[in-house]
């Protein structure tokens, strides 16, 4: 998988899969076009995630347009498209101090794959998220898999992230599963 190129070593991860009765082309299009509005509870869960930032007086919105593809929003935030193989896999990544209320972005915005790969500060977390499409083992359709991997080289920063992950991971899993269901629903509708 392409994700292995960007984060082969990690301490935290989650994997979710769903079977979709549609072609890889239609599924890939759904991955790129599904909106936050199509994902139940997305706004509420992201609101919980943003609560620490909002308590500092800053305002965070999921998107100015609920009909904007969620992937576009993700790429306008702190994520960068690392690579894509159309109809097969798409990988995005971000570098942050996730455990900080502000999100702890690096001093310089990461906007390219090269910057993502060359970033060397040990006290930041590096996260990658993919969507991979594979033929179903039996019957028509395909399997869609999403994996999130997080690597934090510094042991002290890793302990801070572990505490954060303990609280945030259940909501993260719900978001990933709901995102997959939205992809399935859109792809099967459009197939």
Backbone as ProteinMPNN parsed JSONL, in Angstrom:
{"seq_chain_A": "XXXXXXXXXXXXXXXXXXXXXXXXXXXXXXXXXXXXXXXXXXXXXXXXXXXXXXXXXXXXXXXXXXXXXXXXXXXXXXXXXXXXXXXXXXXXXXXXXXXXXXXXXXXXXXXXXXXXXXXXXXXXXXXXXXXXXXXXXXXXXXXXXXXXXXXXXXXXXXXXXXXXXXXXXXXXXXXXXXXXXXXXXXXXXXX", "coords_chain_A": {"N_chain_A": [[0.839, -1.191, 0.0], [0.361, 2.297, -0.614], [0.484, 3.978, 1.596], [2.431, 2.922, 3.243], [4.845, 3.922, 2.335], [4.975, 6.47, 3.364], [4.625, 6.419, 6.135], [5.944, 4.09, 7.574], [6.65, 3.278, 10.1], [5.067, 3.448, 13.194], [3.268, 4.384, 16.185], [0.641, 4.499, 16.935], [-2.533, 3.589, 15.629], [-5.442, 3.116, 13.548], [-7.812, 1.084, 11.875], [-10.314, 0.681, 9.441], [-12.873, -0.935, 7.581], [-15.066, -1.417, 4.742], [-17.507, -2.978, 2.706], [-18.362, -2.27, -0.611], [-20.79, -2.068, -3.067], [-20.003, -1.336, -5.868], [-18.094, -0.072, -8.65], [-14.466, 0.297, -8.634], [-13.834, 2.805, -9.764], [-16.143, 4.374, -9.383], [-16.316, 4.295, -6.619], [-13.917, 5.573, -5.91], [-14.404, 8.128, -6.887], [-16.5, 8.774, -5.16], [-15.134, 8.828, -2.7], [-13.614, 11.122, -3.083], [-15.598, 13.048, -3.292], [-17.565, 12.986, -1.263], [-19.436, 14.695, 1.229], [-19.339, 16.675, 4.298], [-21.896, 16.999, 5.2], [-23.101, 14.618, 4.492], [-22.268, 12.837, 6.371], [-23.332, 11.457, 9.219], [-23.524, 13.032, 12.382], [-21.059, 14.258, 12.074], [-20.472, 17.041, 12.288], [-21.04, 17.482, 15.031], [-19.181, 15.762, 16.3], [-16.749, 16.811, 15.361], [-17.007, 19.284, 16.482], [-16.71, 18.682, 19.195], [-14.046, 17.872, 19.112], [-12.86, 20.281, 18.485], [-13.363, 21.787, 20.707], [-11.41, 22.447, 22.821], [-9.874, 24.393, 21.419], [-11.815, 26.313, 20.848], [-12.395, 27.147, 23.432], [-10.246, 28.713, 23.972], [-10.917, 30.986, 22.721], [-10.774, 31.098, 20.001], [-12.212, 30.519, 16.752], [-13.414, 27.692, 15.115], [-14.412, 26.148, 12.164], [-16.024, 23.483, 10.473], [-16.394, 23.705, 7.755], [-17.003, 26.278, 5.367], [-18.946, 25.682, 3.655], [-21.3, 23.289, 3.609], [-21.696, 21.558, 1.55], [-19.309, 21.227, 0.352], [-16.771, 19.033, -0.773], [-15.541, 16.791, 1.638], [-12.9, 15.953, 1.635], [-11.642, 18.065, 0.266], [-11.917, 20.101, 2.184], [-10.325, 19.009, 4.234], [-7.841, 19.089, 2.997], [-7.519, 21.824, 2.81], [-7.13, 22.496, 5.371], [-4.794, 21.487, 7.696], [-3.704, 19.374, 6.331], [-1.916, 17.623, 3.711], [-1.966, 16.479, 0.38], [-0.424, 13.535, -0.134], [0.014, 11.436, -1.939], [-1.605, 9.838, -4.715], [-3.224, 7.143, -6.283], [-5.265, 6.873, -8.699], [-8.454, 5.341, -8.384], [-7.497, 3.398, -6.749], [-5.825, 4.069, -4.382], [-5.49, 6.703, -1.974], [-3.589, 9.061, -0.212], [-3.197, 11.158, 2.551], [-1.559, 13.57, 4.664], [-0.472, 15.007, 7.814], [1.281, 17.215, 10.038], [1.622, 17.811, 13.393], [1.266, 19.022, 16.794], [-0.743, 17.317, 18.18], [-1.929, 17.015, 20.686], [-1.992, 19.481, 21.864], [-4.048, 22.253, 22.714], [-4.318, 24.173, 20.708], [-3.663, 22.751, 18.487], [-1.113, 22.854, 17.616], [0.534, 23.49, 15.218], [3.304, 23.204, 12.884], [5.994, 25.681, 12.661], [6.339, 26.515, 9.983], [4.053, 26.185, 7.361], [3.181, 23.008, 6.138], [3.14, 22.066, 2.887], [3.759, 20.425, 0.792], [4.589, 17.141, -0.441], [7.311, 16.599, -0.236], [8.138, 18.435, 1.792], [6.691, 17.344, 3.917], [7.925, 14.819, 4.16], [10.555, 15.551, 4.78], [10.442, 16.935, 7.176], [11.753, 17.367, 10.386], [11.564, 17.78, 13.184], [11.46, 16.34, 16.318], [9.545, 16.47, 18.328], [7.013, 16.683, 17.322], [3.972, 15.267, 16.044], [3.437, 12.994, 13.411], [1.033, 12.298, 11.093], [-0.781, 10.085, 9.007], [-3.361, 9.396, 6.693], [-5.284, 7.143, 4.886], [-7.269, 6.079, 2.058], [-8.042, 3.115, 0.686], [-8.739, 1.035, -2.071], [-9.852, -2.143, -2.944], [-10.438, -5.133, -4.883], [-13.379, -7.007, -4.1], [-13.31, -10.081, -2.291], [-15.103, -12.056, -2.896], [-17.725, -12.191, -5.233], [-19.265, -9.247, -6.701], [-18.232, -5.784, -6.673], [-16.263, -3.916, -4.245], [-13.744, -3.628, -1.661], [-13.362, -1.138, 0.715], [-10.919, 0.487, 2.477], [-9.797, 2.272, 5.267], [-7.074, 3.726, 6.844], [-5.487, 5.102, 9.653], [-2.492, 6.381, 10.739], [-0.15, 7.212, 13.261], [2.859, 8.705, 14.165], [5.206, 9.487, 16.613], [8.197, 10.616, 17.391], [9.535, 11.561, 19.753], [9.761, 10.547, 23.11], [8.538, 11.853, 25.377], [6.666, 13.588, 24.16], [5.191, 11.607, 22.915], [3.982, 10.35, 25.107], [2.253, 12.394, 25.925], [0.618, 12.514, 23.676], [-0.505, 9.955, 23.825], [-2.213, 10.132, 26.041], [-4.018, 12.021, 25.056], [-4.981, 10.57, 22.8], [-6.307, 8.493, 24.055], [-8.701, 9.661, 24.847], [-9.686, 10.815, 22.459], [-9.72, 8.869, 20.443], [-12.044, 7.064, 20.366], [-14.053, 8.788, 19.252], [-12.77, 9.454, 16.887], [-12.769, 6.968, 15.612], [-15.52, 6.628, 15.219], [-16.025, 8.727, 13.429], [-14.451, 7.884, 11.219], [-15.725, 5.445, 10.52], [-18.303, 6.381, 9.922], [-17.684, 8.032, 7.791], [-16.836, 6.138, 5.923], [-19.319, 4.806, 5.567], [-20.784, 6.865, 4.391], [-19.373, 7.135, 2.007], [-19.914, 4.626, 0.887], [-22.738, 4.753, 0.616], [-23.022, 6.93, -1.179], [-21.524, 5.974, -3.403], [-22.872, 3.589, -4.11], [-25.34, 4.627, -4.757], [-24.687, 6.127, -7.002], [-23.811, 4.232, -8.772]], "CA_chain_A": [[0.0, 0.0, 0.0], [1.118, 3.546, -0.715], [0.64, 4.556, 2.927], [3.67, 2.411, 3.824], [5.953, 4.787, 1.908], [4.981, 7.726, 4.112], [4.719, 6.2, 7.572], [6.075, 2.66, 7.816], [6.8, 3.088, 11.542], [4.073, 4.244, 13.921], [2.908, 3.871, 17.507], [-0.814, 4.526, 17.078], [-3.236, 3.477, 14.354], [-6.774, 2.519, 13.507], [-8.155, 0.593, 10.542], [-11.746, 0.39, 9.258], [-13.175, -1.363, 6.215], [-16.476, -1.591, 4.374], [-17.709, -3.516, 1.352], [-19.185, -1.366, -1.406], [-21.245, -2.667, -4.321], [-19.777, -0.381, -6.958], [-16.776, -0.234, -9.261], [-13.43, 1.131, -8.021], [-13.906, 4.176, -10.29], [-17.25, 5.069, -8.721], [-15.934, 4.422, -5.203], [-12.879, 6.602, -5.811], [-15.1, 9.407, -7.062], [-17.242, 9.027, -3.915], [-14.14, 9.219, -1.693], [-13.2, 12.502, -3.339], [-16.725, 13.985, -3.334], [-18.488, 12.933, -0.135], [-19.429, 15.953, 1.997], [-19.582, 16.569, 5.734], [-23.345, 16.888, 5.37], [-23.468, 13.222, 4.285], [-21.735, 12.027, 7.46], [-24.088, 11.724, 10.445], [-22.806, 13.462, 13.584], [-19.725, 14.786, 11.79], [-20.343, 18.377, 12.881], [-21.003, 17.374, 16.491], [-17.911, 15.152, 16.704], [-15.679, 17.771, 15.113], [-17.19, 20.328, 17.481], [-16.058, 18.202, 20.412], [-12.603, 17.893, 18.867], [-12.422, 21.68, 18.448], [-13.732, 22.462, 21.951], [-10.282, 23.132, 23.468], [-9.5, 25.584, 20.652], [-12.861, 27.315, 21.037], [-12.281, 27.669, 24.794], [-9.199, 29.735, 23.951], [-11.476, 32.157, 22.075], [-10.682, 30.999, 18.547], [-13.366, 29.894, 16.116], [-13.095, 26.689, 14.094], [-15.59, 25.636, 11.457], [-15.705, 22.343, 9.614], [-16.314, 24.215, 6.391], [-17.956, 27.347, 5.096], [-19.943, 25.126, 2.747], [-21.57, 21.897, 3.957], [-21.69, 20.749, 0.337], [-17.937, 21.093, -0.125], [-16.229, 17.712, -0.472], [-14.798, 16.75, 2.895], [-11.477, 15.854, 1.318], [-11.177, 19.431, -0.038], [-11.773, 20.799, 3.46], [-9.165, 18.439, 4.916], [-6.64, 19.592, 2.331], [-7.387, 23.256, 3.075], [-6.715, 22.659, 6.768], [-3.36, 21.237, 7.875], [-3.293, 18.174, 5.603], [-1.379, 17.739, 2.368], [-2.101, 15.265, -0.415], [0.904, 12.947, -0.277], [0.021, 10.719, -3.208], [-2.832, 9.143, -5.067], [-3.273, 6.252, -7.433], [-6.705, 6.878, -8.955], [-9.229, 4.098, -8.317], [-6.784, 2.423, -5.928], [-5.476, 4.566, -3.044], [-5.233, 8.124, -1.782], [-2.936, 9.235, 1.085], [-2.989, 12.528, 3.009], [-0.803, 13.601, 5.906], [-0.344, 16.265, 8.547], [2.262, 17.241, 11.126], [1.084, 18.68, 14.443], [1.293, 18.599, 18.19], [-2.18, 17.067, 18.282], [-2.333, 17.069, 22.077], [-2.118, 20.874, 22.288], [-5.374, 22.818, 22.428], [-4.264, 24.906, 19.439], [-3.299, 21.849, 17.404], [0.34, 22.892, 17.546], [1.072, 23.355, 13.859], [4.71, 23.593, 12.746], [6.193, 27.099, 12.344], [6.073, 26.706, 8.558], [2.989, 25.291, 6.872], [3.604, 21.905, 5.274], [2.257, 22.115, 1.719], [4.188, 19.485, -0.241], [5.034, 15.817, -0.003], [8.722, 16.712, 0.133], [8.211, 19.068, 3.11], [6.192, 16.364, 4.876], [8.928, 13.773, 4.341], [11.802, 16.102, 5.309], [10.241, 17.568, 8.478], [12.611, 16.597, 11.291], [11.388, 18.061, 14.612], [11.062, 15.095, 16.975], [8.449, 16.651, 19.282], [5.757, 16.797, 16.574], [3.415, 14.025, 15.542], [3.231, 12.877, 11.97], [-0.129, 11.427, 10.888], [-1.222, 9.837, 7.641], [-4.688, 8.795, 6.545], [-5.488, 6.713, 3.506], [-8.43, 5.322, 1.608], [-7.557, 2.151, -0.3], [-9.813, 0.265, -2.712], [-9.399, -3.442, -3.445], [-11.569, -5.962, -5.31], [-13.957, -7.87, -3.071], [-12.832, -11.459, -2.45], [-16.15, -12.854, -3.548], [-18.795, -11.38, -5.794], [-18.963, -7.95, -7.304], [-17.953, -4.695, -5.75], [-14.908, -3.809, -3.728], [-13.555, -3.35, -0.242], [-12.728, 0.154, 0.954], [-10.212, 0.44, 3.76], [-9.132, 3.498, 5.668], [-6.161, 3.544, 7.968], [-4.844, 6.287, 10.207], [-1.265, 6.047, 11.464], [0.493, 8.352, 13.912], [4.215, 8.443, 14.668], [5.75, 10.586, 17.399], [9.518, 10.128, 17.777], [9.952, 11.971, 21.092], [9.012, 9.795, 24.136], [7.69, 12.729, 26.193], [5.549, 13.996, 23.304], [4.389, 10.406, 22.689], [3.14, 10.155, 26.301], [1.192, 13.405, 25.857], [-0.32, 12.082, 22.645], [-1.212, 8.757, 24.305], [-3.318, 10.605, 26.882], [-4.97, 12.634, 24.117], [-5.543, 9.496, 21.981], [-7.234, 7.741, 24.902], [-9.996, 10.352, 24.83], [-10.148, 11.187, 21.124], [-9.795, 7.729, 19.527], [-13.405, 6.574, 20.092], [-14.705, 9.703, 18.315], [-12.084, 9.295, 15.611], [-13.273, 5.729, 15.005], [-16.89, 6.883, 14.768], [-15.925, 9.56, 12.226], [-13.942, 7.072, 10.11], [-16.78, 4.511, 10.1], [-19.38, 7.155, 9.296], [-17.143, 8.485, 6.506], [-16.936, 4.974, 5.031], [-20.738, 4.582, 5.239], [-21.176, 7.915, 3.443], [-18.764, 6.751, 0.722], [-20.7, 3.484, 0.395], [-24.065, 5.222, 0.207], [-22.882, 7.745, -2.401], [-21.038, 5.151, -4.514], [-23.933, 2.663, -4.537], [-26.363, 5.452, -5.39], [-24.195, 6.593, -8.292], [-23.347, 3.109, -9.594]], "C_chain_A": [[0.878, 1.247, 0.0], [1.372, 4.181, 0.651], [1.96, 4.136, 3.569], [4.876, 3.278, 3.477], [6.087, 6.002, 2.818], [5.072, 7.55, 5.619], [4.784, 4.693, 7.856], [6.185, 2.316, 9.307], [5.822, 4.007, 12.256], [3.758, 3.58, 15.249], [1.394, 3.756, 17.697], [-1.439, 4.34, 15.693], [-4.647, 2.959, 14.572], [-7.089, 2.194, 12.055], [-9.643, 0.275, 10.522], [-11.967, 0.002, 7.803], [-14.683, -1.475, 6.01], [-16.515, -2.162, 2.955], [-18.693, -2.594, 0.623], [-19.523, -2.055, -2.724], [-21.212, -1.63, -5.436], [-18.375, -0.638, -7.504], [-15.747, 0.639, -8.529], [-13.48, 2.592, -8.491], [-14.986, 4.992, -9.586], [-16.927, 5.281, -7.24], [-14.9, 5.534, -5.036], [-13.489, 8.005, -5.957], [-15.879, 9.767, -5.792], [-16.297, 9.466, -2.796], [-13.792, 10.696, -1.856], [-14.344, 13.513, -3.208], [-17.673, 13.957, -2.153], [-18.326, 14.202, 0.719], [-19.666, 15.694, 3.479], [-21.074, 16.382, 6.017], [-23.828, 15.438, 5.233], [-23.028, 12.31, 5.429], [-22.476, 12.376, 8.752], [-23.151, 12.056, 11.618], [-21.428, 14.066, 13.328], [-19.523, 16.144, 12.471], [-20.227, 18.326, 14.391], [-19.662, 16.809, 16.968], [-16.738, 16.098, 16.468], [-15.782, 18.95, 16.081], [-16.558, 19.944, 18.81], [-14.544, 18.263, 20.275], [-12.063, 19.321, 18.942], [-12.7, 22.425, 19.751], [-12.548, 23.131, 22.643], [-9.856, 24.404, 22.743], [-10.523, 26.685, 20.871], [-12.812, 27.915, 22.431], [-11.18, 28.718, 24.905], [-9.669, 31.004, 23.245], [-11.4, 32.133, 20.564], [-11.921, 30.295, 18.015], [-12.869, 28.918, 15.067], [-14.39, 26.227, 13.476], [-15.151, 24.477, 10.595], [-15.529, 22.818, 8.178], [-17.289, 25.372, 6.264], [-19.113, 26.843, 4.247], [-20.129, 23.651, 3.069], [-21.588, 20.986, 2.741], [-20.306, 20.635, -0.286], [-17.456, 19.669, 0.16], [-15.346, 17.759, 0.773], [-13.293, 16.671, 2.639], [-10.895, 17.226, 0.971], [-10.957, 20.219, 1.244], [-10.517, 20.325, 4.196], [-7.88, 19.006, 4.315], [-6.452, 21.099, 2.497], [-6.983, 23.509, 4.52], [-5.216, 22.367, 6.848], [-2.855, 20.019, 7.108], [-2.759, 18.515, 4.219], [-1.625, 16.406, 1.665], [-0.701, 14.728, -0.653], [1.045, 12.184, -1.585], [-1.37, 10.162, -3.471], [-2.599, 8.285, -6.299], [-4.757, 6.113, -7.736], [-7.305, 5.472, -9.026], [-8.557, 3.011, -7.482], [-6.515, 2.938, -4.507], [-5.182, 6.058, -3.091], [-4.65, 8.268, -0.383], [-2.769, 10.724, 1.37], [-2.222, 12.476, 4.333], [-0.784, 14.976, 6.528], [0.724, 16.099, 9.616], [1.771, 18.269, 12.132], [1.525, 18.19, 15.817], [-0.181, 18.449, 18.553], [-2.72, 17.284, 19.691], [-2.441, 18.493, 22.606], [-3.475, 21.415, 21.87], [-5.409, 23.524, 21.082], [-3.976, 24.007, 18.246], [-1.804, 21.832, 17.145], [0.93, 22.665, 16.173], [2.542, 23.759, 13.819], [4.826, 25.083, 12.399], [5.94, 27.421, 10.873], [5.03, 25.705, 8.107], [3.57, 24.25, 5.925], [2.63, 21.857, 4.102], [2.631, 21.124, 0.629], [4.58, 18.155, 0.387], [6.481, 15.887, 0.467], [8.876, 17.347, 1.512], [7.745, 18.092, 4.195], [7.278, 15.327, 5.184], [10.2, 14.3, 5.01], [11.662, 16.735, 6.69], [10.927, 16.727, 9.553], [12.406, 16.858, 12.781], [10.785, 16.841, 15.307], [9.847, 15.246, 17.892], [7.101, 16.925, 18.607], [5.284, 15.402, 16.183], [3.225, 14.105, 14.048], [2.081, 11.89, 11.801], [-0.41, 11.285, 9.406], [-2.563, 9.122, 7.696], [-4.808, 8.364, 5.095], [-6.89, 6.166, 3.312], [-7.895, 4.419, 0.511], [-8.728, 1.314, -0.789], [-9.207, -1.026, -3.249], [-10.617, -4.235, -3.913], [-12.083, -6.808, -4.146], [-13.497, -9.3, -3.335], [-13.853, -12.347, -3.138], [-17.239, -11.913, -4.049], [-18.306, -10.071, -6.37], [-18.619, -6.929, -6.229], [-16.51, -4.695, -5.29], [-14.923, -3.552, -2.229], [-12.854, -1.999, -0.147], [-12.169, 0.115, 2.375], [-9.651, 1.821, 4.03], [-8.261, 3.185, 6.873], [-5.604, 4.895, 8.361], [-3.638, 5.801, 11.001], [-0.668, 7.315, 12.045], [1.841, 7.91, 14.461], [4.709, 9.685, 15.388], [7.1, 10.12, 17.951], [9.913, 10.412, 19.228], [9.118, 11.249, 22.17], [8.087, 10.665, 25.002], [6.467, 13.193, 25.403], [4.622, 12.806, 23.057], [3.472, 10.121, 23.885], [1.983, 11.158, 26.324], [0.143, 12.999, 24.824], [-1.13, 10.881, 23.116], [-2.4, 9.148, 25.182], [-4.413, 11.228, 26.019], [-5.708, 11.558, 23.317], [-6.563, 8.675, 22.77], [-8.632, 8.357, 24.844], [-10.549, 10.556, 23.421], [-10.382, 9.993, 20.207], [-11.206, 7.192, 19.317], [-14.173, 7.478, 19.11], [-14.083, 9.621, 16.933], [-12.596, 8.056, 14.885], [-14.697, 5.918, 14.469], [-16.876, 7.699, 13.476], [-15.476, 8.719, 11.037], [-15.02, 6.108, 9.593], [-17.911, 5.238, 9.384], [-18.944, 7.672, 7.925], [-17.219, 7.343, 5.496], [-18.387, 4.71, 4.625], [-21.237, 5.616, 4.235], [-20.604, 7.622, 2.059], [-19.574, 5.634, 0.092], [-22.043, 3.953, -0.158], [-23.987, 6.009, -1.101], [-22.491, 6.868, -3.595], [-22.146, 4.221, -5.027], [-25.089, 3.41, -5.188], [-25.967, 5.83, -6.815], [-23.819, 5.465, -9.253], [-24.377, 2.67, -10.601]], "O_chain_A": [[1.985, 1.25, 0.539], [2.384, 4.857, 0.833], [2.545, 4.891, 4.345], [5.828, 3.353, 4.254], [7.191, 6.508, 3.021], [5.55, 8.447, 6.314], [3.811, 4.096, 8.317], [5.855, 1.205, 9.721], [5.753, 5.201, 11.963], [3.952, 2.377, 15.422], [0.932, 2.988, 18.541], [-0.934, 4.871, 14.703], [-4.988, 2.439, 15.634], [-6.699, 2.913, 11.136], [-10.174, -0.322, 11.459], [-11.326, 0.544, 6.903], [-15.458, -1.608, 6.958], [-15.66, -1.859, 2.123], [-19.718, -2.196, 1.176], [-18.638, -2.564, -3.411], [-22.243, -1.124, -5.88], [-17.575, -1.34, -6.884], [-16.119, 1.614, -7.877], [-13.204, 3.507, -7.715], [-14.772, 6.153, -9.236], [-17.234, 6.333, -6.68], [-15.004, 6.346, -4.116], [-13.126, 8.935, -5.237], [-15.915, 10.932, -5.395], [-16.621, 10.373, -2.03], [-13.691, 11.428, -0.872], [-14.093, 14.705, -3.033], [-18.525, 14.839, -2.047], [-17.218, 14.707, 0.899], [-20.137, 14.624, 3.864], [-21.456, 15.689, 6.961], [-24.857, 15.075, 5.803], [-23.383, 11.132, 5.449], [-22.277, 13.452, 9.315], [-22.114, 11.417, 11.799], [-20.702, 14.357, 14.278], [-18.518, 16.361, 13.148], [-19.413, 19.039, 14.978], [-19.077, 17.316, 17.925], [-15.828, 16.173, 17.294], [-14.771, 19.543, 16.456], [-15.944, 20.777, 19.476], [-13.844, 18.658, 21.208], [-10.945, 19.545, 19.406], [-12.31, 23.585, 19.886], [-12.665, 24.294, 23.028], [-9.512, 25.394, 23.388], [-10.163, 27.847, 21.058], [-13.154, 29.085, 22.604], [-11.184, 29.524, 25.836], [-8.929, 31.984, 23.168], [-11.901, 33.043, 19.904], [-12.594, 29.566, 18.742], [-12.023, 29.251, 14.238], [-15.359, 25.946, 14.181], [-14.048, 24.476, 10.049], [-14.618, 22.378, 7.475], [-18.289, 25.431, 6.98], [-20.142, 27.509, 4.135], [-19.229, 22.845, 2.833], [-21.505, 19.766, 2.882], [-20.147, 20.015, -1.338], [-17.715, 19.149, 1.245], [-14.514, 18.653, 0.931], [-12.507, 17.274, 3.37], [-9.761, 17.52, 1.349], [-9.953, 20.917, 1.392], [-9.746, 21.134, 4.713], [-6.949, 19.358, 5.039], [-5.339, 21.601, 2.34], [-6.544, 24.607, 4.861], [-4.444, 22.973, 6.106], [-1.682, 19.667, 7.228], [-3.099, 19.544, 3.636], [-1.509, 15.341, 2.271], [0.119, 15.383, -1.298], [2.072, 12.275, -2.258], [-2.195, 10.038, -2.566], [-1.876, 8.661, -7.221], [-5.442, 5.316, -7.096], [-6.747, 4.559, -9.634], [-8.98, 1.855, -7.494], [-6.932, 2.308, -3.534], [-4.702, 6.595, -4.089], [-5.164, 7.656, 0.554], [-2.26, 11.466, 0.53], [-2.238, 11.462, 5.03], [-1.044, 15.981, 5.865], [1.031, 14.985, 10.042], [1.534, 19.429, 11.797], [2.076, 17.1, 15.969], [-0.783, 19.339, 19.154], [-3.867, 17.699, 19.853], [-2.943, 18.689, 23.712], [-3.988, 21.077, 20.803], [-6.423, 23.478, 20.387], [-4.041, 24.462, 17.104], [-1.287, 20.902, 16.525], [1.734, 21.754, 15.979], [2.981, 24.57, 14.634], [3.871, 25.681, 11.903], [5.391, 28.474, 10.551], [5.111, 24.519, 8.43], [4.35, 24.572, 5.029], [1.434, 21.634, 4.293], [1.906, 20.988, -0.356], [4.861, 18.066, 1.582], [6.827, 15.282, 1.482], [9.658, 16.857, 2.327], [8.342, 18.025, 5.269], [7.515, 15.002, 6.348], [10.857, 13.557, 5.739], [12.674, 17.045, 7.32], [10.711, 15.517, 9.629], [13.047, 16.186, 13.59], [9.716, 16.369, 14.92], [9.186, 14.255, 18.202], [6.155, 17.356, 19.266], [6.083, 14.481, 16.014], [2.894, 15.156, 13.498], [2.145, 10.769, 12.307], [-0.292, 12.244, 8.643], [-2.852, 8.356, 8.615], [-4.476, 9.122, 4.184], [-7.594, 5.838, 4.267], [-7.355, 4.901, -0.484], [-9.6, 0.932, -0.009], [-8.178, -1.006, -3.924], [-11.717, -4.033, -3.397], [-11.304, -7.267, -3.31], [-13.314, -9.686, -4.489], [-13.501, -13.272, -3.87], [-17.619, -10.961, -3.368], [-17.107, -9.826, -6.505], [-18.713, -7.201, -5.032], [-15.653, -5.372, -5.858], [-15.965, -3.298, -1.625], [-11.871, -1.749, -0.845], [-12.859, -0.241, 3.331], [-9.098, 2.464, 3.138], [-8.666, 2.475, 7.793], [-5.289, 5.726, 7.509], [-3.76, 4.908, 11.84], [-0.677, 8.366, 11.405], [1.953, 6.882, 15.13], [4.646, 10.793, 14.856], [7.14, 9.315, 18.881], [10.562, 9.58, 19.862], [7.89, 11.332, 22.144], [6.973, 10.25, 25.322], [5.353, 13.19, 25.928], [3.404, 12.973, 22.995], [2.328, 9.702, 23.707], [0.863, 10.809, 26.699], [-1.059, 13.122, 25.06], [-2.325, 10.797, 22.834], [-3.473, 8.556, 25.074], [-5.599, 10.981, 26.238], [-6.929, 11.626, 23.172], [-7.563, 8.218, 22.216], [-9.63, 7.637, 24.797], [-11.76, 10.476, 23.217], [-11.176, 10.095, 19.271], [-11.557, 6.882, 18.178], [-14.87, 6.973, 18.23], [-14.783, 9.709, 15.925], [-12.829, 8.093, 13.677], [-15.031, 5.424, 13.392], [-17.621, 7.404, 12.541], [-16.055, 8.824, 9.956], [-15.209, 5.97, 8.384], [-18.414, 4.768, 8.364], [-19.754, 7.739, 7.001], [-17.619, 7.549, 4.35], [-18.656, 4.421, 3.46], [-22.015, 5.294, 3.337], [-21.277, 7.838, 1.051], [-19.887, 5.682, -1.098], [-22.43, 3.588, -1.268], [-24.78, 5.788, -2.017], [-23.064, 7.004, -4.676], [-22.333, 4.083, -6.236], [-25.748, 2.874, -6.08], [-26.803, 5.851, -7.718], [-23.539, 5.72, -10.425], [-24.134, 1.737, -11.366]]}, "name": "protein", "num_of_chains": 1, "seq": "XXXXXXXXXXXXXXXXXXXXXXXXXXXXXXXXXXXXXXXXXXXXXXXXXXXXXXXXXXXXXXXXXXXXXXXXXXXXXXXXXXXXXXXXXXXXXXXXXXXXXXXXXXXXXXXXXXXXXXXXXXXXXXXXXXXXXXXXXXXXXXXXXXXXXXXXXXXXXXXXXXXXXXXXXXXXXXXXXXXXXXXXXXXXXXX"}
